[in-house]
């Protein structure tokens, strides 16, 4: 599996579009982790912020879905 954060973001986007939010969140989380391993001078802060926002929204939605099941 690629460690490129952009690839991970795109995989997350694809999973989201096919209704698999847990997998999407996992790939967005991986993208965030990979951005955090990148040398700060090379980090695309806009891309990082966009992925972090997607991940945060997915976590909120998944938590709501989980609480509705119980």
Beta strands, then each sheet from edge to edge (+ up, - down):
end
